[in-house]
Amino acid sequence: MSSPRHQAHARVLAIAGSPSQRSRSSVLLRHAAGILQRRGLSVGELGLRDIPAEDLIEGNYAGPAANALRARVAAADAVVISSPVYQASFSGGLKAVLDLLDPKALAGKVVLPIATGGSPAHLLALEYGLKPVLSALGARHILAGVYATDTQVRLDEFGAREIDGEVSRRLDDSVERLSELVLPRVAVSSPSYDLGRLALAGAFSV
Ligand SMILES: Cc1cc2nc3c(=O)[nH]c(=O)nc-3n(C[C@H](O)[C@H](O)[C@H](O)COP(=O)(O)O)c2cc1C
């Protein structure tokens, strides 16, 4: 059974995996975060710059930044992760962040992956690059990922953004599914979600 206390604390962590300040994948991530916030979920954001570069390079698992990262992930009901495609996979910076997590850090959490790439050719980077890593971290409820090309997420020199309508619809659908899974009407007593409802919502297990 769901409890009002749990409902009030539905939390999402949005992890931006691009090293770029003007980042298309982060635009999609923030778009998703905005929808979730308007739906009443609490959304925290974390970027590569929130963890000292030294800790990422040295894999400083015991450092305070890694401890804080693990605490934020542990407290989240859902995690949205975005990345650019770099050399046919997700960014090395994001991998360095994920390397600081506990081996089963994503168990019981709903995960939504997002990526942008220069061309449609690396659409499957999410499937073959990121999703196996998420799976290794215990994620069993990974929503259909959203991939967009650079032409579908336009940034101008002032940082204004425009998301292609078709991408926006796919993103909205995935975010809708995520919020259905973590919002009050889902019968939960812990971050282990109802599998029947997950199947109906289009999530899949890996
Ligand atoms: C180092 C580097 C490697 C890249 N490798 C690929 C690639 O293999 N395939 C691809 O489609 N795009 C590739 N791109 C293009 C980026 O994935 C694309 O511009 C993406 O939208 C950048 O996301 P961001 O703005 O969030 O950083 C690469 C870009 C850089 C800088």
The ligand as an SDF file (V2000), in Angstrom:
LIG
                    3D

 31 33  0  0  0  0  0  0  0  0999 V2000
   34.4460   14.0200  -28.7630 C   0  0  0  0  0  0  0  0  0  0  0  0
   33.1440   13.8860  -29.4940 C   0  0  0  0  0  0  0  0  0  0  0  0
   32.7850   12.6660  -30.0070 C   0  0  0  0  0  0  0  0  0  0  0  0
   31.5770   12.5060  -30.6670 C   0  0  0  0  0  0  0  0  0  0  0  0
   31.2520   11.2840  -31.1580 N   0  0  0  0  0  0  0  0  0  0  0  0
   30.0590   11.1150  -31.7750 C   0  0  0  0  0  0  0  0  0  0  0  0
   29.6820    9.8390  -32.2790 C   0  0  0  0  0  0  0  0  0  0  0  0
   30.4220    8.8590  -32.2080 O   0  0  0  0  0  0  0  0  0  0  0  0
   28.4590    9.7300  -32.8530 N   0  0  0  0  0  0  0  0  0  0  0  0
   27.5920   10.7830  -32.9690 C   0  0  0  0  0  0  0  0  0  0  0  0
   26.4930   10.6160  -33.4900 O   0  0  0  0  0  0  0  0  0  0  0  0
   27.9280   12.0290  -32.4970 N   0  0  0  0  0  0  0  0  0  0  0  0
   29.1250   12.2000  -31.9010 C   0  0  0  0  0  0  0  0  0  0  0  0
   29.4690   13.4330  -31.4100 N   0  0  0  0  0  0  0  0  0  0  0  0
   28.4980   14.5400  -31.4980 C   0  0  0  0  0  0  0  0  0  0  0  0
   27.7390   14.6940  -30.1760 C   0  0  0  0  0  0  0  0  0  0  0  0
   27.2600   13.4660  -29.7080 O   0  0  0  0  0  0  0  0  0  0  0  0
   26.5460   15.6140  -30.3290 C   0  0  0  0  0  0  0  0  0  0  0  0
   26.9330   16.8760  -30.8250 O   0  0  0  0  0  0  0  0  0  0  0  0
   25.7840   15.7410  -29.0260 C   0  0  0  0  0  0  0  0  0  0  0  0
   24.5270   16.3480  -29.2680 O   0  0  0  0  0  0  0  0  0  0  0  0
   26.5190   16.5720  -27.9940 C   0  0  0  0  0  0  0  0  0  0  0  0
   25.7560   16.5870  -26.8170 O   0  0  0  0  0  0  0  0  0  0  0  0
   25.9590   17.7270  -25.7140 P   0  0  0  0  0  0  0  0  0  0  0  0
   25.6410   19.0210  -26.3990 O   0  0  0  0  0  0  0  0  0  0  0  0
   24.9780   17.3960  -24.6480 O   0  0  0  0  0  0  0  0  0  0  0  0
   27.3730   17.6380  -25.2500 O   0  0  0  0  0  0  0  0  0  0  0  0
   30.6920   13.6110  -30.7850 C   0  0  0  0  0  0  0  0  0  0  0  0
   31.0710   14.8580  -30.2640 C   0  0  0  0  0  0  0  0  0  0  0  0
   32.2690   14.9880  -29.6170 C   0  0  0  0  0  0  0  0  0  0  0  0
   32.6590   16.3450  -29.0560 C   0  0  0  0  0  0  0  0  0  0  0  0
  1  2  1  0
  2  3  1  0
  2 30  2  0
  3  4  2  0
  4  5  1  0
  4 28  1  0
  5  6  2  0
  6  7  1  0
  6 13  1  0
  7  8  2  0
  7  9  1  0
  9 10  1  0
 10 11  2  0
 10 12  1  0
 12 13  2  0
 13 14  1  0
 14 15  1  0
 14 28  1  0
 15 16  1  0
 16 17  1  0
 16 18  1  0
 18 19  1  0
 18 20  1  0
 20 21  1  0
 20 22  1  0
 22 23  1  0
 23 24  1  0
 24 25  2  0
 24 26  1  0
 24 27  1  0
 28 29  2  0
 29 30  1  0
 30 31  1  0
M  END
$$$$
